[in-house]
C-alpha cells in the first residue's frame, strides 16, 4: 500500500498538467500513510 500510494503521488506530481483539487491529492497520500502505518505496526510487534 505504501508503494502504491507513493506511485500514485509521483504519477500525479509528474504527469498531471492542470491544477488538481486537494481532495484528489488526498487519495494517494492517504493510501501511502495507511501502508506506512501497517508496516510500522507489523515491524513494532515483531
N, C-alpha and C positions, 0 to 999 in steps of 0.2 A: 504494500500500500504506500509505503514511503517513496519507493521508486516511481510508482505510477503518479503520485501527486507531484513529485519533482519533474517528471517528464511532461505532465500537463502544464505545469507552471512555465517551464522553459519553452514549450511549444508556443504558448500564448505570448510569452515575452518576445520571442524572436520572429514569429510568423504572422501575428495579428497586427494589421496595419492601422485600422481605425480604432478610435478610443473605445475601451471596454468598461462597462459598469463594474463597480466594486463587488456587486453580488456575484457576478460571473467569476471574478478572480478568487472569491472565497471558496469555490468548489475544489480546485486542485490544492489550494493551501490547506483546506480542512482535511482532505484525504491524506495529504502528507503528514499533517500533525497527528492524525489518528494512527497512521502507521508507525510513526516515531514513538508515540505513547505505548503502543502494543509491544514494540521491540524493547523499549525501556523496561516495561513491566516484566517481560519474559527474561531479560538479562539480569534484572534485580533479584528475581526469585530463584535463579539457578546458582 
